[in-house]
Amino acid sequence: MKGRDMLDRLLRDHRLIREKAQALLQLLDHETMPSRALLAETRWRVGSHIMQHLAFEDRHLYAKLLQDERPHVRERGQQFQAELATLFAEYAQHAQYWTPDRIASEWSRFRVESRRMTLAMFARIDLEEVELYPLATNAAIDMKTNVAPTTNWTREAFAIKDAITKGACTLPA
């Protein structure tokens, strides 16, 4: 893939994450909890796509920004990565805390907290598109190749999937 193709893929991923998250927001609009299976499947669709995107972005963008020789590029990459790590930690904690049983007993609170988490994710996506991707493009970061990721996204994905689906249903891998 060429550099522009990689950027297009990152932007396409963002669009898909937004679409999947919109489906979750629609479920959150209901006063009563939807079926556990539907909610778990929707949450997992969002979560799995986020983690696939983060793993790809980590290998093709973040790791390269952190290795860049130019201090301003490296520092901005570090700042974006640190902010992302904080947001992802909040998301992982949220996803793991809100098991199907807990959601069933605290649907109203889950709705509020999930909406807040989703809107924070949308804000982050917007920030990447407005600031980070132009920085990478202007700095001529080679996104065609990948390097070792900085985070074990697979481990995180399994922990989140287990919490989301526990007692709700069986989802595809």
ABEGO torsion letter per residue (X at the ends): XBAAAAAAAAAAAAAAAAAAAAAAAAAAABABBBBAAAAAAAAAAAAAAAAAAAAAAAAAAAAAAAABABAAAAAAAAAAAAAAAAAAAAAAAAAAABBAAAAAAAAAAAAAAAAAAAAAAAAAAAAAAAAAAAAAAAAGBBAABBBBBABBAAAAAAAAAAAAABGAEBBBX
